Each structure stands twice: as C-alpha cells, then as structure tokens.
C-alpha cells in the first residue's frame, strides 16, 4: 500500500510541480537509477528540469548535451536563443540542422529549406518559389505531345482555323476542306431547282412533273416477277415474284395475288383420279402423323395404331395368361388372382358375430358391412359417460362405476380417492376456528381461520385409519398463533410422534407441520414456515464474514460481497475487452486479471477505457512503479500502464492482479483507476503498483480493454461489481 501511494504521489508531482525561471531549459533527460535521495531532490533536481527541457525544445544559447553519456539524442529539438529570431534546430546524429526561425519581437515564423529561410520572390527559375509575379518566357518549356509548355499567340485569316502547334510552341493555320465538316447542308441553304424534278428555294421538298416518268425511268423488276400490289389495299407497288422451275400460276387466293398452286375450288369435282395421287408403300395407309394440318402421308401399321389410340401396352393390353384366366371364369364374385395365369371368384363372408355382410359377391352392388350384436348395441348408445355391458348384446352408459362393477362409485378423482382411502394433499382443506378439534381421517389439509384466545389442541386421526400411509398438513394460515396461544398437535390413542413423543406445538404465527403416518401407529411431523418450532436457529456464514443477514431460508446475505458480472477469456486475441458490465449499478468495479501473457515477447500491457462507444488512446494521467531487481517509475498518457515496460513474456507465468475502476458512470469528474499486478520478466518476478485516471473528459466510462504494445493476448479477466 505504501508503494502504491508513492507511485500516485510521484505521478502527480511529476506533472504539477513548478520550478524557478532559468537562463536555459536543458535539464538532464536521464533519470537516476541509484539512491538514496529524497522525494524533493528527485522532483526538483531531475523530474521537473527534464520535463521543462522536453516542453521548451531544450532552449538555450548553447547546444544541449543532456542525453545518455551527456550527448544529444538523434532527432532532439533545440531552440537556439543566441539571437533573435530564435533558430529551431534538429540533431541529425552528426550536426544541428535549422528548420525554422521564430521572431519573438514580430511574433512571426519563417520556415527553412536547405539551410536557408524560404522567402517569396517576384521571378524565379523555379515555379515553386513564386508567390506572385510571372515566369519569363525563357523559363517556359516547349510543349510536346504529352506535356504542357509555352506557346505563341496566333490570329488566323478569314475562313482559316488553328490546326497545329509545333514542338517549338508555334501555332499553324489552314483552310478546312469539305471532308473536315461534320455536319451537312441545311435545307434552308439550298437554291431552287427546276426541270422534271423541281424544288423551291430554302426547301428540300421535291415535285415530279406530269408524264415525266418514262418506262426506262422505272426501277428494274425482279426475275420472273410482276410489278404491282399483292394485298387487297391501296399502297406502294412491289415485285410479285415466281420461283424459277416451280410451275406456279399467278392467281388470287384469299384476297392476295401471288404465284402458287391452284386452290381446290379451281378443280372440277371428281377430276383427280387415283393415278394422279402419289404412289404408296405396300401395307401402308394414307394418314398424317405430323402435327398440324398438312399433306397426307404414308403411315405404317404401328403409326395407325398410335393415331387410333390402340397402342399395345399403352391403350390396349397385349396377350397375357392372366387375361386368359379372367376370360375363363364362369362364376360370379370378386376376382382374386390365385397364381400365375390363374384366377378365382371370391365372396366376402361375415364372422360369427359382430358384423353382417350384404351382397358379399358384389353381383347386385357394392358389398355392405353392418355392426351386429355387442357392437351394434355400443353403436346405438346415445348418452355420454362410461359404457358398461349389462347383458347379452346389451349395453348402457352412465357417469360412475359402482364398487360392485369394479369402480369407486364417485364422479370426481378426489371423491374416488376418499372413498377408496387414497386421499392426497390438495384434495380438500378444512378450516378450524378458535377451539379444540379432532382431525378426520379424510382430511389432508387443516388450517386456522380465527385468532386463538388460548392454547388449542388439534388431535390427529389414528395413524392406521385409512389402512395405508398418508399425510396431513396443519398450518396457522390465520397468522395469529403466539408463544402463549399455541396450537398443539396431539396423537390419537397410543400413536407416537417423531419417535416417542405425544405432540408437537406451533408457537409462532404462520408456522406449520407436515405429518405423515406409517399406516400403523407412527407419525413423523416436520416443521414448516418461517415461525414454526424446530426451524433454522443458526447459520455459520464462514470465517471472516460479517455484517450479513440470516434469511428465513437459512442462507447468508453478506453485505458488500463482490458480484461476478462477466468472465472475459481469449486466446490469441488483439484485446481482452468488456463493453457491457460497467454501468451505474455499482459504485466500483474490480477486474481480476488471471495469467495474461502475450504472443510477442517483452511487451507492455495497458488498460484503456471506453467512452462514448470508443476506446480512448490519449488523455490519461498515471504512473506505474515496478519493483524487481530495482525500482522503475513510468508515466503514461496513452493508457493506464499495468505492467513494467517491455517485460511481459510470451511463455511461463503471465500478468495477474487486480484493477479497481471507481464510479465509472459518474459524469462530474475524471474516473480514478488503480491496482496491483505481478508477472515475470524472464529472470525474476516484477511487482507493479499503478494508479491513474482518464482525464480526457467527464463522460461516463462504459467499458475497458487490456491490450499489448504489440501482438495478441491470451488469458482471462473476471469483472466484479463492488456494492
């Protein structure tokens, strides 16, 4: 705990301590690793000067030499205050290079390039140097087919256009040819035409004079064609053409002129003889198997059977011995196949009783089956309930089965159990008032319904009253029994209760007993309820537990016990995180880290919090004090560092410890985080005490993640709510 407080003190002092004004800020950047020394000496002589040197760019009139071995560090910053403007320099590992100047009088900044200040110029050989003005012509490059450059101006003559720029930047002009035009002459630009075909000026519309078209002016017709119109409508003419060698005739058919065969109507009746028909193959017939209307075709016997739906095996059966057997039957009845190629006529036959069959051979109609005897009597019942056979082929229906019939003579399960001596708890409950009572053998629940004015005794029935074991519950449901006005539960006769006793007593409100008999002479009575005698009298809650409450069920409710909310496990993951457990339910949360190690050797483990749905990587204020072979103090702003820097291993024992996050839901102040951890650095164990806070704002913290400085993590984190 002292080490933890020391870490917090150092962290705050390192960031808040103020020192006196100096002629230069070039305090050593190397902290001492040996002691002893006082806290004041460490802060005033080492931490504060080093922090001021970093914050002020090591300003001074001489170069800083405050790194390891009293040398500057590569890329270290130095504000050279020898004169004004102050020159800002970076150490390149060999010399100090100026990268800018700050005029503390004019309050202006001048950047440097190549060791000299960058200034604006009116003209320059480099366009990058110009902020105003123009480049001279000599500085412009000549253009090429792929790069820009300077060109001369050019005014082309009338009707000429600019058509080229040489690689020397000289433009050229030329008059375009007709082929260079993309568009055509508009009708409005045309002059008037006269002659056989005429137009008016500015119009493309033409007119042909009367009788101007000669035969030779007509278009040529196609071979074996007529120029005309085949359709029965007015319109443009076209070639009506015949096919060479087709012997077609030009004729009108269906209101169309064409060259083709003559329609049937062109032939006289009976003018086509058999000799004019096509010859046929032997055994064929004229038909048509091709889909649609068309010419007749020669069809085979197979094709004819298909057309007539007489295909063997599809439309008609082929010869079969079973068909012969069916044809050979001479008697009536249902047909049954009795073997290969054999069949017989059968008749449905009724059994001896229960069913009758009409038209069993099916000759006069379908066979009919009817119920008879007992089955007919059952079918004839019209009421609902239990059916019982009252005689030969006679049945009746009723609601109960008498004991003589093997039943109970009751209509409800509870009544049946009672009449049979099989009562169970819940079948009935009997209320008893402010008086003594003798409980009946059929009672299964007895309870108070009036306040007692004195102690009352309720006597159990004989343990053997039902001939079997049974249970009775007795309870103070009125809730008025006291230590004076008790309810005594007594035995009947010489029965015993709980071994050798004669009674048990309810001494507090709402108490009760459940008493079970052995069916002979013994009762076992167990107490029930929060205030019955024989209840829980003490509970041992465990060593070191205090402040809790013993509940009516005999359990311990320990005030302030941690509540496990979540177990985060991972193997080879980028982070171990939880974004659901940190709420306003608990004032504090504890993270128990169990053996977390990295995939990469010698890494640093850090804790980052989630704010507004994002894990924060800046805005932390904290310190880690690691103790092993020595003490190492580390301040971090990108996370709360929970391990020694770059020492967590990828094998062996990883980091284990506890982390507390205080009031993460608070929105009025930064969230405090502290804890302790231990891990091996490969040689010995390191103990870490760390504390810090996220100071990037006061918004609620809604989650956390543990990450490594490089590589993935494996391990477990348990999240507890602390009441």
Secondary structure, 3 states (H helix, E strand, C coil): CHHHHHHHHHHHHHHHCCCCCCCCCCCCCCCCCCCCCCHHHHHHHHHHHHHHHHHCCCCECCCCCCCHHHCCCCCCEEEECCCCCEEEEEECCCCEEEEEEEECCCCEEEEEECCEECCCECCCCCHHHECCCCCCHHHCCECCCCCCCECCCCCCCCCEEEEEECCCCCEEEEECCHHHCCCCCCHHHCCCECCCEEECCCCCCCEECCCCCCHHHCCCCCCCEEEECCCCCCCCCEEEECCCCCCCEEEEECCEEEEECCCHHHCCCCCCCHHHCCCCCCCCEEECCCCCCCCCEEECHHHHHHHCCCCECCCECCCCHHHHHHHHCCCCCEEEEEECCEEEEECCCCCCCCEEEECCCCCCCCCEEEECHHHHHHHCCCCCCEEEEEECCEEEEECCCCCCCCCCCCCCHHHHHHHCCCCCCCCCCEEECCCCEECCCCCCEEEECCCCCCCEEEECCCCCCCCCCCEEEEECCCCCCCCCCCEEEECCCCCEECCCECEEEECCCCCEEEEEECCCCEEEEEEECCCCCCCCCCCCCCCCCCCCEECCCCCEECCCCCEEEEEEEEEEECCEEECCCCCCCCCEEEEEEEEEEECCCCECEEEEEEECCEECCCCEEEEEEEECCCEEEEEECCCEECCCCCCECCCCCCEEEEEEEECCCCCCCCEEEEEEEEEECCCCEEEEEEEEEECCCCCCEEEEEEEECCCCEEEEEEEEEEC
